[in-house]
Amino acid sequence: MTILRRIGAVIAGMIVAVLIVLASEGIGHKIYPPPPDMGTDMAKVKAFVATLPLSVLLIVLTGWLIATFAGTWLAARIAGTPIPGYVVGALLLCGGIANAFMIPQPVWFSIASFVIYIGATWVGARAGAPARVAYA
């Protein structure tokens, strides 16, 4: 049962994280809408991202921070151990690395996102896991 609980914790953490990421990116699109003809044409996506103002980039980073913390916290809370939280964080970091390679972004943005993924994972997974009591 423990392994199923941990797998479920990772799935729940990823669902929460993805929903928060989608919401934050949706807010960014409301503030700075993409061109209607952009679709999935990567050349147009890259051109659009290059024009994003700092405020939108900061909204996206904030969303990623909240998503990473919430997803890792939830996974650790459900499982009762930080390990599933670390798994969620590792998956989000892999997604962030893939995103950085697929869509050119400012170097500072990539560095900030990696720091966010690693830092929020560490904090969220540890905060979500129950405190260990030391017996003397």
TORPA-4810 file (N, C-alpha, C, O; in nm, 3 decimals):
<nodes>
NODE_1_0.082_-0.120_0.000_0.000_0.000_0.000_0.086_0.126_0.000_0.047_0.228_-0.057_M
NODE_2_0.201_0.119_0.063_0.288_0.237_0.072_0.334_0.283_-0.066_0.337_0.403_-0.093_T
NODE_3_0.372_0.189_-0.152_0.419_0.229_-0.285_0.306_0.292_-0.365_0.328_0.388_-0.438_I
NODE_4_0.185_0.238_-0.353_0.071_0.298_-0.422_0.042_0.437_-0.370_0.006_0.527_-0.446_L
NODE_5_0.057_0.455_-0.240_0.035_0.586_-0.181_0.139_0.686_-0.234_0.105_0.801_-0.263_R
NODE_6_0.262_0.643_-0.246_0.368_0.731_-0.297_0.346_0.765_-0.444_0.366_0.879_-0.486_R
NODE_7_0.305_0.667_-0.523_0.277_0.693_-0.665_0.160_0.790_-0.676_0.165_0.884_-0.755_I
NODE_8_0.055_0.766_-0.599_-0.059_0.856_-0.599_-0.021_0.997_-0.555_-0.072_1.095_-0.607_G
NODE_9_0.071_1.005_-0.459_0.118_1.135_-0.411_0.189_1.211_-0.522_0.168_1.331_-0.539_A
NODE_10_0.272_1.141_-0.598_0.343_1.205_-0.710_0.242_1.252_-0.815_0.253_1.363_-0.867_V
NODE_11_0.146_1.167_-0.847_0.045_1.205_-0.947_-0.035_1.326_-0.900_-0.056_1.420_-0.976_I
NODE_12_-0.078_1.325_-0.774_-0.155_1.438_-0.721_-0.071_1.566_-0.721_-0.120_1.673_-0.757_A
NODE_13_0.055_1.555_-0.680_0.144_1.671_-0.680_0.165_1.728_-0.819_0.168_1.850_-0.837_G
NODE_14_0.180_1.640_-0.917_0.200_1.686_-1.055_0.073_1.752_-1.109_0.081_1.853_-1.179_M
NODE_15_-0.043_1.696_-1.076_-0.168_1.756_-1.123_-0.183_1.897_-1.068_-0.215_1.990_-1.141_I
NODE_16_-0.160_1.912_-0.939_-0.171_2.045_-0.877_-0.070_2.141_-0.939_-0.105_2.255_-0.972_V
NODE_17_0.053_2.097_-0.954_0.157_2.184_-1.010_0.123_2.227_-1.152_0.136_2.344_-1.186_A
NODE_18_0.081_2.134_-1.235_0.048_2.166_-1.375_-0.069_2.262_-1.382_-0.067_2.355_-1.462_V
NODE_19_-0.170_2.243_-1.299_-0.285_2.334_-1.299_-0.244_2.476_-1.259_-0.292_2.573_-1.318_L
NODE_20_-0.156_2.487_-1.162_-0.110_2.620_-1.121_-0.024_2.684_-1.229_-0.036_2.804_-1.254_I
NODE_21_0.061_2.606_-1.294_0.142_2.658_-1.405_0.052_2.707_-1.517_0.072_2.816_-1.570_V
NODE_22_-0.048_2.628_-1.554_-0.140_2.668_-1.661_-0.214_2.796_-1.623_-0.235_2.883_-1.708_L
NODE_23_-0.253_2.807_-1.497_-0.323_2.929_-1.453_-0.233_3.050_-1.462_-0.275_3.156_-1.509_A
NODE_24_-0.109_3.037_-1.416_-0.018_3.153_-1.420_0.016_3.193_-1.563_0.023_3.312_-1.595_S
NODE_25_0.035_3.094_-1.648_0.063_3.127_-1.788_-0.060_3.184_-1.855_-0.049_3.268_-1.944_E
NODE_26_-0.178_3.139_-1.814_-0.303_3.196_-1.865_-0.318_3.342_-1.827_-0.364_3.423_-1.907_G
NODE_27_-0.278_3.375_-1.704_-0.280_3.516_-1.660_-0.186_3.598_-1.748_-0.220_3.709_-1.790_I
NODE_28_-0.068_3.543_-1.774_0.026_3.612_-1.861_-0.030_3.635_-2.001_-0.008_3.741_-2.060_G
NODE_29_-0.104_3.537_-2.053_-0.164_3.551_-2.186_-0.279_3.651_-2.186_-0.306_3.714_-2.288_H
NODE_30_-0.346_3.666_-2.073_-0.452_3.768_-2.064_-0.392_3.908_-2.066_-0.446_3.999_-2.128_K
NODE_31_-0.280_3.924_-1.996_-0.213_4.054_-1.989_-0.146_4.088_-2.122_-0.152_4.201_-2.169_I
NODE_32_-0.081_3.989_-2.180_-0.006_4.009_-2.303_-0.044_3.896_-2.399_0.028_3.796_-2.409_Y
NODE_33_-0.157_3.911_-2.470_-0.208_3.800_-2.552_-0.116_3.766_-2.670_-0.057_3.854_-2.732_P
NODE_34_-0.105_3.637_-2.698_-0.027_3.596_-2.816_-0.102_3.631_-2.943_-0.224_3.647_-2.940_P
NODE_35_-0.033_3.642_-3.054_-0.102_3.668_-3.181_-0.197_3.554_-3.214_-0.168_3.438_-3.186_P
NODE_36_-0.311_3.586_-3.272_-0.412_3.482_-3.299_-0.363_3.374_-3.396_-0.414_3.262_-3.393_P
NODE_37_-0.267_3.405_-3.481_-0.221_3.307_-3.579_-0.100_3.227_-3.531_-0.039_3.153_-3.610_D
NODE_38_-0.064_3.239_-3.403_0.057_3.175_-3.352_0.045_3.022_-3.354_0.133_2.954_-3.406_M
NODE_39_-0.063_2.968_-3.298_-0.081_2.823_-3.296_0.038_2.753_-3.232_0.089_2.796_-3.128_G
NODE_40_0.082_2.645_-3.295_0.197_2.570_-3.244_0.321_2.588_-3.332_0.417_2.512_-3.320_T
NODE_41_0.319_2.687_-3.418_0.434_2.717_-3.503_0.548_2.767_-3.414_0.541_2.878_-3.361_D
NODE_42_0.652_2.686_-3.397_0.760_2.718_-3.304_0.831_2.848_-3.340_0.878_2.919_-3.251_M
NODE_43_0.841_2.881_-3.465_0.905_3.008_-3.503_0.824_3.126_-3.449_0.880_3.223_-3.399_A
NODE_44_0.692_3.116_-3.460_0.606_3.224_-3.408_0.606_3.225_-3.255_0.603_3.332_-3.193_K
NODE_45_0.610_3.107_-3.193_0.617_3.100_-3.047_0.746_3.165_-2.997_0.743_3.244_-2.902_V
NODE_46_0.857_3.133_-3.062_0.986_3.191_-3.022_0.986_3.342_-3.040_1.037_3.415_-2.955_K
NODE_47_0.928_3.390_-3.150_0.921_3.535_-3.173_0.834_3.602_-3.068_0.866_3.711_-3.021_A
NODE_48_0.724_3.538_-3.030_0.636_3.595_-2.928_0.705_3.602_-2.792_0.697_3.705_-2.724_F
NODE_49_0.771_3.495_-2.754_0.840_3.492_-2.624_0.947_3.600_-2.617_0.970_3.658_-2.511_V
NODE_50_1.012_3.626_-2.728_1.117_3.728_-2.731_1.061_3.868_-2.705_1.136_3.958_-2.666_A
NODE_51_0.931_3.888_-2.725_0.871_4.020_-2.704_0.803_4.036_-2.568_0.750_4.143_-2.538_T
NODE_52_0.803_3.931_-2.487_0.732_3.938_-2.359_0.795_4.042_-2.267_0.917_4.048_-2.252_L
NODE_53_0.712_4.125_-2.205_0.765_4.223_-2.110_0.807_4.156_-1.979_0.765_4.045_-1.948_P
NODE_54_0.890_4.226_-1.904_0.940_4.174_-1.777_0.827_4.134_-1.683_0.837_4.032_-1.615_L
NODE_55_0.720_4.212_-1.679_0.610_4.183_-1.587_0.550_4.045_-1.614_0.517_3.972_-1.519_S
NODE_56_0.535_4.008_-1.739_0.478_3.877_-1.773_0.576_3.767_-1.736_0.535_3.663_-1.685_V
NODE_57_0.703_3.788_-1.762_0.804_3.687_-1.725_0.804_3.665_-1.574_0.819_3.552_-1.528_L
NODE_58_0.789_3.772_-1.497_0.786_3.760_-1.351_0.659_3.689_-1.303_0.664_3.615_-1.205_L
NODE_59_0.548_3.711_-1.371_0.425_3.639_-1.337_0.443_3.489_-1.361_0.401_3.407_-1.279_I
NODE_60_0.505_3.455_-1.472_0.529_3.314_-1.504_0.622_3.252_-1.399_0.595_3.142_-1.350_V
NODE_61_0.730_3.321_-1.365_0.822_3.268_-1.264_0.752_3.252_-1.129_0.775_3.153_-1.059_L
NODE_62_0.669_3.347_-1.093_0.595_3.337_-0.967_0.502_3.216_-0.970_0.490_3.144_-0.871_T
NODE_63_0.436_3.196_-1.082_0.349_3.078_-1.096_0.427_2.949_-1.083_0.381_2.855_-1.018_G
NODE_64_0.545_2.944_-1.143_0.628_2.824_-1.133_0.674_2.801_-0.989_0.682_2.687_-0.944_W
NODE_65_0.704_2.909_-0.918_0.744_2.899_-0.778_0.629_2.841_-0.694_0.648_2.746_-0.619_L
NODE_66_0.512_2.899_-0.709_0.396_2.853_-0.632_0.361_2.708_-0.670_0.333_2.626_-0.583_I
NODE_67_0.365_2.679_-0.799_0.332_2.545_-0.846_0.429_2.441_-0.792_0.388_2.334_-0.747_A
NODE_68_0.557_2.473_-0.796_0.658_2.378_-0.748_0.642_2.355_-0.598_0.645_2.241_-0.551_T
NODE_69_0.626_2.464_-0.522_0.608_2.449_-0.378_0.482_2.368_-0.347_0.487_2.273_-0.269_F
NODE_70_0.370_2.405_-0.408_0.242_2.338_-0.379_0.245_2.190_-0.419_0.198_2.105_-0.344_A
NODE_71_0.300_2.161_-0.537_0.303_2.023_-0.583_0.393_1.935_-0.499_0.358_1.821_-0.468_G
NODE_72_0.509_1.986_-0.462_0.602_1.907_-0.380_0.550_1.894_-0.237_0.565_1.789_-0.174_T
NODE_73_0.490_2.000_-0.185_0.433_1.996_-0.050_0.322_1.891_-0.044_0.318_1.808_0.047_W
NODE_74_0.231_1.895_-0.143_0.119_1.802_-0.144_0.168_1.657_-0.155_0.120_1.570_-0.083_L
NODE_75_0.262_1.632_-0.243_0.313_1.496_-0.260_0.376_1.445_-0.130_0.353_1.331_-0.090_A
NODE_76_0.454_1.529_-0.065_0.517_1.489_0.061_0.412_1.470_0.170_0.424_1.378_0.251_A
NODE_77_0.312_1.555_0.173_0.206_1.545_0.275_0.127_1.416_0.259_0.102_1.346_0.357_R
NODE_78_0.089_1.384_0.136_0.011_1.262_0.112_0.092_1.138_0.146_0.042_1.045_0.209_I
NODE_79_0.219_1.137_0.105_0.302_1.018_0.124_0.357_1.006_0.266_0.392_0.896_0.310_A
NODE_80_0.366_1.117_0.337_0.423_1.113_0.470_0.575_1.110_0.471_0.637_1.083_0.574_G
NODE_81_0.633_1.137_0.357_0.779_1.141_0.342_0.813_1.241_0.231_0.733_1.259_0.139_T
NODE_82_0.929_1.307_0.237_0.961_1.406_0.134_0.998_1.347_-0.003_1.001_1.421_-0.102_P
NODE_83_1.024_1.219_-0.010_1.073_1.159_-0.136_0.979_1.185_-0.254_1.027_1.229_-0.358_I
NODE_84_0.850_1.160_-0.244_0.761_1.190_-0.358_0.762_1.338_-0.395_0.746_1.374_-0.512_P
NODE_85_0.781_1.425_-0.297_0.794_1.567_-0.327_0.917_1.594_-0.411_0.913_1.675_-0.504_G
NODE_86_1.027_1.526_-0.378_1.149_1.542_-0.458_1.129_1.489_-0.600_1.184_1.544_-0.696_Y
NODE_87_1.052_1.382_-0.613_1.023_1.328_-0.747_0.944_1.429_-0.829_0.974_1.453_-0.946_V
NODE_88_0.841_1.489_-0.766_0.763_1.591_-0.836_0.855_1.706_-0.879_0.849_1.751_-0.993_V
NODE_89_0.940_1.752_-0.787_1.032_1.861_-0.819_1.127_1.825_-0.933_1.156_1.908_-1.019_G
NODE_90_1.176_1.702_-0.932_1.267_1.657_-1.038_1.196_1.655_-1.173_1.253_1.695_-1.275_A
NODE_91_1.071_1.610_-1.174_0.993_1.609_-1.299_0.969_1.752_-1.349_0.979_1.779_-1.469_L
NODE_92_0.936_1.842_-1.257_0.915_1.981_-1.297_1.045_2.044_-1.348_1.044_2.119_-1.445_L
NODE_93_1.157_2.013_-1.283_1.286_2.064_-1.329_1.318_2.013_-1.469_1.366_2.088_-1.554_L
NODE_94_1.291_1.886_-1.494_1.314_1.830_-1.629_1.228_1.903_-1.732_1.273_1.932_-1.842_C
NODE_95_1.104_1.931_-1.695_1.017_2.007_-1.784_1.070_2.147_-1.809_1.063_2.198_-1.921_G
NODE_96_1.123_2.210_-1.705_1.181_2.343_-1.719_1.304_2.344_-1.808_1.324_2.435_-1.888_G
NODE_97_1.387_2.241_-1.794_1.507_2.230_-1.879_1.465_2.211_-2.025_1.519_2.275_-2.115_I
NODE_98_1.368_2.123_-2.047_1.319_2.101_-2.184_1.262_2.230_-2.241_1.286_2.263_-2.357_A
NODE_99_1.186_2.303_-2.161_1.128_2.430_-2.204_1.237_2.529_-2.242_1.225_2.599_-2.343_N
NODE_100_1.343_2.535_-2.164_1.452_2.628_-2.192_1.522_2.595_-2.323_1.569_2.686_-2.393_A
NODE_101_1.529_2.468_-2.358_1.592_2.430_-2.484_1.499_2.450_-2.603_1.545_2.485_-2.712_F
NODE_102_1.370_2.428_-2.584_1.275_2.438_-2.695_1.240_2.583_-2.729_1.225_2.618_-2.845_M
NODE_103_1.227_2.665_-2.624_1.185_2.803_-2.645_1.294_2.895_-2.590_1.312_2.903_-2.469_I
NODE_104_1.365_2.964_-2.679_1.471_3.053_-2.630_1.414_3.157_-2.534_1.310_3.217_-2.560_P
NODE_105_1.483_3.177_-2.424_1.442_3.272_-2.322_1.566_3.342_-2.269_1.677_3.293_-2.287_Q
NODE_106_1.548_3.454_-2.203_1.666_3.522_-2.149_1.741_3.431_-2.052_1.681_3.350_-1.981_P
NODE_107_1.871_3.444_-2.050_1.955_3.360_-1.963_1.914_3.376_-1.817_1.905_3.278_-1.743_V
NODE_108_1.889_3.501_-1.774_1.851_3.523_-1.635_1.723_3.449_-1.600_1.707_3.402_-1.488_W
NODE_109_1.630_3.439_-1.698_1.503_3.371_-1.676_1.526_3.221_-1.656_1.466_3.161_-1.567_F
NODE_110_1.612_3.163_-1.737_1.643_3.020_-1.724_1.710_2.993_-1.589_1.674_2.897_-1.520_S
NODE_111_1.806_3.075_-1.553_1.874_3.056_-1.425_1.774_3.070_-1.310_1.774_2.988_-1.217_I
NODE_112_1.691_3.173_-1.315_1.591_3.193_-1.210_1.496_3.075_-1.201_1.461_3.031_-1.092_A
NODE_113_1.454_3.022_-1.315_1.360_2.910_-1.312_1.424_2.786_-1.251_1.359_2.714_-1.176_S
NODE_114_1.551_2.761_-1.281_1.618_2.644_-1.224_1.636_2.661_-1.073_1.619_2.565_-0.997_F
NODE_115_1.669_2.781_-1.029_1.681_2.808_-0.885_1.546_2.789_-0.817_1.537_2.732_-0.708_V
NODE_116_1.441_2.836_-0.882_1.306_2.821_-0.828_1.270_2.673_-0.816_1.223_2.630_-0.711_I
NODE_117_1.291_2.596_-0.921_1.256_2.454_-0.917_1.331_2.382_-0.804_1.271_2.304_-0.730_Y
NODE_118_1.458_2.408_-0.793_1.540_2.338_-0.692_1.505_2.387_-0.552_1.483_2.306_-0.461_I
NODE_119_1.499_2.518_-0.533_1.472_2.573_-0.401_1.332_2.541_-0.351_1.314_2.499_-0.237_G
NODE_120_1.232_2.562_-0.437_1.093_2.535_-0.396_1.070_2.387_-0.374_0.987_2.349_-0.291_A
NODE_121_1.141_2.302_-0.446_1.130_2.157_-0.423_1.182_2.122_-0.285_1.117_2.050_-0.209_T
NODE_122_1.298_2.173_-0.252_1.358_2.143_-0.122_1.268_2.191_-0.009_1.242_2.117_0.086_W
NODE_123_1.221_2.314_-0.019_1.137_2.372_0.087_1.000_2.302_0.092_0.953_2.265_0.199_V
NODE_124_0.937_2.284_-0.023_0.804_2.224_-0.027_0.802_2.080_0.021_0.714_2.042_0.099_G
NODE_125_0.897_2.000_-0.024_0.900_1.859_0.016_0.927_1.845_0.165_0.868_1.760_0.232_A
NODE_126_1.016_1.927_0.217_1.047_1.920_0.361_0.931_1.974_0.445_0.902_1.920_0.551_R
NODE_127_0.865_2.078_0.397_0.752_2.134_0.471_0.632_2.039_0.471_0.558_2.034_0.569_A
NODE_128_0.614_1.966_0.364_0.499_1.877_0.353_0.514_1.747_0.431_0.414_1.688_0.472_G
NODE_129_0.635_1.703_0.452_0.657_1.579_0.526_0.641_1.605_0.675_0.677_1.711_0.725_A
NODE_130_0.587_1.507_0.746_0.572_1.526_0.890_0.708_1.538_0.958_0.806_1.477_0.918_P
NODE_131_0.709_1.619_1.063_0.834_1.640_1.138_0.873_1.510_1.207_0.788_1.438_1.260_A
NODE_132_1.000_1.483_1.206_1.051_1.363_1.273_1.082_1.400_1.418_1.140_1.504_1.446_R
NODE_133_1.043_1.314_1.505_1.067_1.337_1.647_1.186_1.253_1.689_1.189_1.132_1.668_V
NODE_134_1.283_1.319_1.747_1.401_1.249_1.796_1.377_1.203_1.940_1.340_1.283_2.027_A
NODE_135_1.397_1.077_1.962_1.382_1.022_2.097_1.518_1.000_2.157_1.606_0.942_2.094_Y
NODE_136_1.535_1.046_2.277_1.665_1.029_2.344_1.661_0.915_2.439_1.762_0.886_2.504_A
</nodes>
